[in-house]
Amino acid sequence: MPKPYKKKETSANDDLAVAIPDMAVRALPNSVESEKGLIACCLLDPAEIISRCQAQKLPAEAFYNSANQTIFEICVKVFEERNMLDVTILAEELNSAGKLQEVGGPVYVTDIASRIETTAHANYFIDVVREKYLLRRLIHTGTRAVQKCYEPQQDGGMENLIDSIEKEIFAIGDDRLDDTTKPLKKSVDEAVKLVQKLLAGKGNTSGLSYGLIDLDKMTHGLHPQEMIILAARPSMGKTSLALNIADAVAMPETGEKRGVLVFSLEMGHEQLAMRLLTGRARVSSQRLREGFVNKEEQQRLAIAAKELKEANIWIDDSSQVTINQLRAISRRIFARNPGMSLIAVDYLQLISGSDPKMQREQQIAEISRGLKGLAKELNVPVIVLSQLNRDSEKEKRKPKLSDLRESGSIEQDADLVLLLARPDDAGDDHSTAADTADLIIAKQRNGAVGDIRLNFIKEITRFENYTE
């Protein structure tokens, strides 16, 4: 007769064996293809992609494949030392380190470099590699925790065991986050340094000069991590004022020259260069177009052209750019050019959000937060040009903070809001910049608000200190 069925008894050990498979049998989480894709992105655009990896706290150990781990480690080392990287340099460095054959030889390196043609999926590769790395760390930590639970516990051993496991889990979670929290002591130390600098300067400009005396007095200059909104109605001269500030930062009359990155979504780079050239040479752009410039003016143009060619000014005139693309371009330019100290964006309403399906108000909020985040990330002031609505013109009054087009998030994120307006004594038919203009400080987190009068020289599209 057949033996009666007897249910097999299971124990906690059996359940544990099922829950934690033998690591020698089951491969740890990994994605070699994503690792290769990420290395290929590093070779295509090292300044941008390697900086992203470092921002995400991605170490060489995050790569599961030992060859990929070695290659990534060499990529980072070479770029940090030389500020350049390509497949040839990588192969030479691997060979010099005696590791070229270990990773598979020139064939393997060339194969990785030729896998992709664009860095469009770099963020995806970073996320996958980082996720698999964290999963492997969790598995190792969990396995060690199980092993320790089976070991004899001495007096107080349970508390120590739980504490050690908590620390290991916390360390993994901590690596997922940027270290943005700082003790008050450090913040106070930095504040004291600023106080000492202000006292030593006796009220002088503590930041970069705008090139305008009254504006420098009111704001103490351009400061790192600030987002400055410069707003006006069309044809009031906001682009000209932004270029004047860029000129003053890049080529000050006294002091250190700095680098400036200008995003021009409305005007081409040649037009901007022409404005900078005629403004610095103080030559009428209209006379230049008509060909009526004398020898003295030609000489001034030649001198200004030489100065501008030596200036560290970069112009990006992409007509279509998303906030993420703008931030990526900025990171790349700053990584490749030491001394960059200012970003100017002309203008906010022409930037696209990351998702075109979002409502425009949400896109503007995302763009505004992104620009403020960029100022903090790169530790530089960011000047953002913006448009005003028509209410001030209709009501025949000075513009105010609420006149910013799609203003909610913009006025909230901005550290300083400057409104460029026609003077009170201008006629009703006056709709463009005149010989003078009022610059209204409508918001300033760290200072007073008020009005400043500026001279505007139409012929050379240049704002200067006010004189009667």
C-alpha positions in Angstrom: 0.0 0.0 0.0 1.2 3.5 -0.7 2.4 5.4 2.3 0.1 8.1 3.5 1.1 11.7 2.6 2.8 13.5 5.3 3.2 17.2 5.2 6.8 18.3 5.3 7.6 20.5 8.2 9.5 23.7 7.5 11.7 25.6 9.9 12.7 29.3 10.2 16.1 28.2 8.7 14.4 26.8 5.6 12.5 30.1 5.2 15.7 32.1 5.7 17.5 29.9 3.0 14.7 30.8 0.6 14.7 34.5 1.5 18.5 34.8 1.1 19.6 32.6 -1.8 23.3 31.5 -2.0 25.2 34.5 -3.4 27.6 32.1 -5.2 24.6 30.7 -7.2 22.7 33.9 -7.8 24.5 36.9 -9.4 24.5 40.2 -7.6 22.5 43.0 -9.3 24.4 44.6 -12.1 24.1 46.1 -15.6 27.3 45.8 -17.5 25.7 47.4 -20.5 24.8 50.5 -18.6 28.3 50.7 -17.2 29.7 50.6 -20.7 27.2 53.2 -21.8 28.2 55.5 -19.0 31.9 55.2 -19.7 31.1 56.0 -23.4 29.3 59.1 -22.3 32.3 60.1 -20.2 34.5 59.8 -23.3 32.1 61.9 -25.4 31.7 64.8 -22.9 34.0 64.3 -20.0 33.5 67.8 -18.4 29.7 67.3 -18.2 29.3 63.6 -17.5 32.2 63.2 -15.0 30.9 66.2 -13.1 27.5 64.6 -13.0 28.9 61.3 -11.7 30.8 63.2 -9.0 27.7 65.2 -8.0 25.8 61.9 -7.7 28.7 60.5 -5.5 29.4 57.7 -7.9 32.7 56.0 -7.0 34.6 53.5 -9.2 33.4 50.7 -6.9 29.9 51.3 -8.3 30.9 49.4 -11.4 30.3 45.7 -11.0 32.6 44.6 -13.9 36.3 44.9 -12.8 37.4 46.1 -16.2 34.8 48.9 -16.3 35.7 49.8 -12.7 39.3 50.3 -13.7 38.5 52.2 -16.9 36.1 54.6 -15.0 38.7 55.2 -12.3 41.4 56.1 -14.9 38.9 58.3 -16.8 38.2 60.4 -13.6 41.9 60.6 -12.8 43.0 61.7 -16.2 40.3 64.3 -16.6 41.0 65.8 -13.1 44.7 66.0 -14.0 44.6 67.1 -17.6 41.1 68.6 -18.0 40.8 66.5 -21.3 39.9 62.9 -22.2 39.3 60.8 -25.3 39.7 57.2 -26.2 43.3 57.6 -27.3 44.4 59.3 -24.1 42.5 56.7 -22.1 44.2 53.8 -23.9 47.7 55.5 -23.3 47.0 56.0 -19.6 45.8 52.4 -19.2 48.9 51.1 -20.9 51.2 53.3 -18.8 49.5 52.0 -15.7 50.1 48.4 -17.0 46.3 47.8 -17.0 45.4 47.9 -20.7 45.6 44.1 -21.2 43.8 43.5 -17.9 40.7 45.4 -19.1 40.6 43.6 -22.4 43.2 45.5 -24.5 42.6 48.3 -27.1 39.7 46.3 -28.7 37.6 46.5 -25.5 38.3 50.2 -24.9 37.5 51.0 -28.6 34.3 48.9 -28.4 33.1 50.9 -25.4 33.9 54.3 -27.0 31.9 53.4 -30.2 28.8 52.2 -28.4 26.8 55.4 -28.5 26.9 58.7 -30.5 25.2 61.0 -28.0 25.1 61.6 -24.2 21.3 61.9 -24.2 20.9 58.8 -22.0 23.7 59.7 -19.6 21.4 60.3 -16.6 19.7 56.9 -17.2 23.0 55.1 -17.2 24.1 56.9 -14.0 20.8 56.0 -12.3 21.0 52.3 -13.3 24.7 51.9 -12.3 24.1 53.7 -9.0 20.9 51.7 -8.2 22.6 48.4 -8.8 25.6 49.5 -6.7 23.3 50.4 -3.7 21.4 47.1 -4.1 24.7 45.2 -3.9 25.7 47.1 -0.8 22.3 46.4 0.8 22.7 42.7 0.0 26.2 42.6 1.5 25.1 44.5 4.6 22.0 42.3 5.0 24.0 39.1 4.6 26.5 40.2 7.2 23.7 41.1 9.6 22.2 37.6 9.2 25.6 36.0 9.9 26.1 38.1 13.0 22.7 37.1 14.3 23.8 33.5 14.4 26.9 34.3 16.3 26.9 34.1 20.2 26.0 37.4 21.7 27.9 38.6 24.8 26.5 40.8 27.5 25.2 44.0 25.8 26.0 42.3 22.5 22.4 42.8 21.2 22.5 46.6 21.6 25.9 46.7 19.9 24.7 44.4 17.1 21.6 46.6 16.4 23.7 49.7 16.5 26.3 48.4 14.1 23.6 47.2 11.6 21.9 50.6 11.8 25.2 52.4 11.1 25.8 50.3 8.0 22.3 50.9 6.7 22.6 54.6 7.5 25.9 54.8 5.6 24.2 53.5 2.5 21.3 55.9 2.8 23.6 58.8 3.4 25.5 58.2 0.1 22.2 58.7 -1.7 21.9 62.3 -0.5 24.0 65.4 -1.1 25.8 66.7 2.0 23.8 70.0 2.2 23.3 70.2 6.0 26.0 72.2 7.7 26.5 73.0 11.4 25.8 76.6 12.5 29.4 76.9 13.6 30.6 76.8 10.0 27.9 79.2 8.8 28.8 81.7 11.6 32.5 81.4 10.6 31.6 82.3 7.1 29.4 85.2 8.2 32.2 86.6 10.4 34.6 86.5 7.4 32.0 88.5 5.5 31.6 91.0 8.3 35.4 91.5 8.5 35.5 92.0 4.7 32.7 94.6 4.9 34.4 96.5 7.8 37.8 96.4 5.9 36.1 97.8 2.8 34.4 100.6 4.8 31.2 100.3 2.7 32.8 99.5 -0.6 31.4 97.0 -3.0 31.8 93.5 -1.5 30.8 91.6 -4.6 31.5 92.0 -8.3 30.8 95.5 -9.6 27.9 96.2 -11.8 29.9 99.0 -13.4 27.3 101.5 -12.1 28.2 103.5 -9.0 24.7 104.0 -7.6 23.6 100.4 -8.2 26.8 99.2 -6.5 26.1 101.4 -3.5 22.5 100.1 -3.1 23.4 96.4 -3.6 27.1 96.2 -2.7 27.6 94.4 -6.0 26.9 91.0 -7.5 27.2 88.1 -5.0 27.6 84.4 -5.5 24.4 82.2 -5.4 22.1 85.1 -6.0 19.5 85.1 -8.8 19.0 88.7 -10.1 15.9 89.4 -12.2 16.2 92.3 -14.6 12.8 93.0 -16.1 11.4 95.6 -18.5 8.9 96.1 -21.3 10.2 95.3 -24.8 12.7 97.9 -26.3 13.4 99.4 -22.9 17.1 98.3 -23.0 17.3 95.3 -20.7 19.6 93.4 -23.0 21.9 96.5 -23.3 22.0 96.8 -19.5 22.8 93.1 -19.1 25.6 93.4 -21.6 27.0 96.5 -19.9 27.1 94.5 -16.6 28.8 91.5 -18.4 31.4 94.0 -19.9 32.0 95.4 -16.4 32.6 92.0 -14.9 34.7 90.6 -17.7 36.8 93.8 -18.3 36.7 96.0 -15.2 38.6 99.3 -15.1 40.4 98.0 -12.0 40.5 94.6 -10.4 40.6 91.1 -11.6 39.0 90.1 -14.9 36.3 87.4 -14.6 34.6 85.0 -17.0 31.0 85.5 -18.1 28.6 83.1 -19.8 25.7 84.7 -21.7 22.7 82.8 -23.0 21.0 84.7 -25.7 17.8 83.0 -26.8 16.5 86.0 -28.8 19.6 87.6 -30.5 22.4 85.9 -32.4 26.0 85.9 -31.2 27.1 88.3 -33.9 24.5 90.9 -32.9 25.6 90.7 -29.2 29.3 91.0 -30.3 28.4 94.1 -32.3 26.7 95.7 -29.4 29.6 94.9 -27.1 32.1 96.2 -29.7 30.3 99.5 -30.5 29.5 100.1 -26.8 33.0 99.6 -25.6 34.5 101.7 -28.5 31.7 104.3 -28.0 30.9 104.4 -31.7 27.4 104.8 -33.1 26.1 101.5 -34.4 23.9 103.4 -36.9 26.9 105.4 -38.3 28.8 102.2 -38.5 26.1 100.5 -40.5 25.9 103.5 -42.8 29.8 103.4 -43.2 30.3 107.0 -41.8 33.0 106.4 -39.2 36.1 108.4 -39.1 39.7 107.2 -38.6 39.6 107.9 -34.8 36.4 105.8 -34.5 38.0 103.1 -36.5 41.0 103.1 -34.2 38.7 102.8 -31.2 36.9 99.9 -32.8 40.2 98.1 -33.4 41.3 98.6 -29.8 37.9 97.5 -28.5 37.9 94.4 -30.7 41.3 93.4 -29.4 40.1 93.8 -25.8 37.0 91.8 -26.4 39.0 89.0 -28.1 41.0 88.7 -24.9 38.0 88.7 -22.6 36.7 85.5 -21.1 33.1 85.9 -22.4 31.1 83.0 -23.8 27.9 83.3 -25.7 25.3 80.6 -26.3 22.7 81.7 -28.8 20.6 78.6 -29.0 17.0 79.6 -29.9 15.5 76.5 -28.3 16.9 75.4 -24.9 15.3 73.6 -21.9 16.2 74.5 -18.4 18.0 71.1 -18.0 20.1 71.8 -21.2 20.9 75.3 -20.0 22.2 73.9 -16.7 24.2 71.2 -18.5 25.8 73.7 -20.8 26.7 76.0 -17.9 28.4 73.1 -16.0 30.4 72.2 -19.0 31.6 75.7 -19.7 32.5 76.3 -16.0 34.4 73.0 -15.8 36.5 73.8 -18.9 37.2 77.5 -18.1 38.5 78.5 -14.6 37.5 81.9 -13.4 33.9 81.9 -14.6 32.0 84.3 -12.3 28.7 85.3 -13.9 25.8 83.9 -15.9 23.4 86.1 -17.8 20.2 84.7 -19.4 18.2 86.6 -22.0 15.4 85.9 -21.4 13.4 83.7 -19.0 10.2 83.4 -21.0 12.0 81.9 -23.9 13.4 78.9 -21.9 11.4 75.7 -22.2 10.5 73.4 -19.3 11.6 69.8 -19.2 8.1 68.6 -20.0 6.2 70.5 -22.7 2.9 69.0 -21.6 3.1 70.9 -18.3 1.1 74.1 -17.9 3.1 77.2 -18.6 2.8 78.4 -15.0 4.3 75.1 -13.8 7.1 75.3 -16.4 8.0 78.9 -15.3 8.1 77.7 -11.7 10.5 74.8 -12.7 12.7 77.2 -14.8 12.9 79.7 -12.0 13.8 77.1 -9.4 16.3 75.6 -11.9 18.1 79.0 -12.4 18.2 79.6 -8.6 19.6 76.1 -8.2 22.2 76.8 -10.9 23.4 79.9 -9.0 23.8 77.9 -5.8 25.4 74.9 -7.6 28.0 76.9 -9.4 28.4 79.5 -6.6 28.0 82.5 -9.0 25.4 85.2 -9.5 22.9 84.6 -12.3 21.2 87.5 -14.0 17.9 86.6 -15.6 16.1 88.9 -18.0 12.3 88.9 -17.9 9.4 90.6 -19.4 6.8 92.8 -17.7 3.1 92.7 -18.5 1.3 95.8 -19.9 -0.5 96.8 -16.7 2.0 99.6 -15.8 1.7 101.1 -19.3 -2.1 100.9 -19.3 -2.3 102.5 -15.8 0.5 105.0 -16.6 2.5 104.2 -13.5 5.9 102.8 -12.6 6.2 99.0 -12.8 6.1 97.0 -9.6 7.0 93.5 -8.5 3.6 92.0 -9.4 4.0 93.2 -13.0 6.5 90.4 -13.7 5.0 88.2 -16.3 4.0 84.9 -14.8 5.4 86.3 -11.6 4.5 84.0 -8.7 7.5 81.8 -8.6 9.9 84.3 -10.1 9.5 87.0 -7.4 9.7 84.3 -4.8 13.0 82.7 -6.0 14.7 86.0 -6.9 17.2 87.5 -4.4 17.2 90.8 -6.3 14.6 92.2 -8.7 15.5 95.2 -10.9 12.8 96.9 -13.0 13.9 99.1 -15.9 11.4 101.8 -16.6 11.0 105.1 -18.5 11.4 108.2 -16.3 8.4 109.9 -14.7 9.0 113.0 -16.8 8.8 111.1 -20.1 5.9 111.9 -22.4 2.9 109.6 -23.0 4.1 108.6 -26.4 7.5 107.5 -25.0 7.6 103.7 -25.3 11.3 103.1 -25.6 14.4 103.9 -23.7 15.2 107.6 -23.6 18.3 109.6 -22.6 17.6 108.6 -19.0 15.9 105.6 -17.3 14.8 104.6 -13.8 16.1 101.4 -12.4 13.8 100.3 -9.6 15.1 97.9 -7.0 11.7 96.3 -6.3 13.1 93.5 -4.1 16.4 92.9 -2.3 16.7 90.1 0.3 19.7 91.7 2.0 19.2 95.4 1.5 16.9 98.3 0.9 14.7 99.0 -2.1 14.5 102.2 -4.0 15.0 103.9 -7.4 18.2 104.7 -9.3 18.4 107.1 -12.3 20.7 106.1 -15.2 21.9 107.8 -18.3 21.2 105.9 -21.5 23.2 106.7 -24.7 21.1 105.5 -27.5 23.8 105.7 -30.2 26.0 103.1 -28.5 23.2 101.3 -26.5 25.0 101.8 -23.2 23.8 102.7 -19.7 26.1 104.9 -17.6 26.1 106.6 -14.2 23.6 109.4 -14.0 24.7 113.0 -14.6 22.5 116.0 -15.0 
